Amino acid sequence: GEEVEIHGSGRTDAGVHSLGQVFHFHTECKMETEEMMAYMNEYLPMDIAVLKVENVHERFHSRLNVKSKTYCYHIWNSPVPNVFERKYSYQIPEKLDVDRMREAAGYLIGAHDFKCFCTNKRMKKSTVRIIESVQFEEDGDMLKIRYTGNGFLYNMVRIMTGTLIEVGKAERKPEDMIKILESLNREEA
């Protein structure tokens, strides 16, 4: 019976799915958290589910209090399409050299100005971010690249992944990441 505005910890690009997206809202509702979770899940569309509800401090903000975020990019590395994962992965038919990709990803670790990996040309805030880790997980033809950091710029993960794919196809050298980062130029990535 009341209008509620939710505030998410971030946005997802088109075609990106979220697991563990945190959001907050203020309410006068007197329901217990378990009852509130059941109520929300009853009325949400089938592709959205609330996993946990908890009371937080009044000044908590889901975006401003973020400690880290993790993005996982799924690559189906096979000339034969995976009909079950087609909506959730990007198909690359050529065999990728994952060791070269790992080496290139090592240059992304740490605090850097990631302006070259952002499509927002009018970014008013700092484009410096900290990448804590880039992990590669191979399971048959499925390659998962997991990026963890303190935050990500608009399309940053998508562009970094595209650049790593170019390294995996031997179109770039792993050490090219150094000059790409130093360039601060989107055209270089």
Secondary structure, DSSP 8 states (H G I E B T S, - for coil): ------EES----TT---SS--EE--------HHHHHHHHHHHS-TT----------TT--TTTT---EEEEEEEE-SSS--TTTTTT-EE--S---HHHHHHHHHTT-EEEE-GGG---TT--S--EEEEEEEEEEEETTEEEEEEEES---TTHHHHHHHHHHHHHTTSS-TTHHHHHHHHT-GGG-
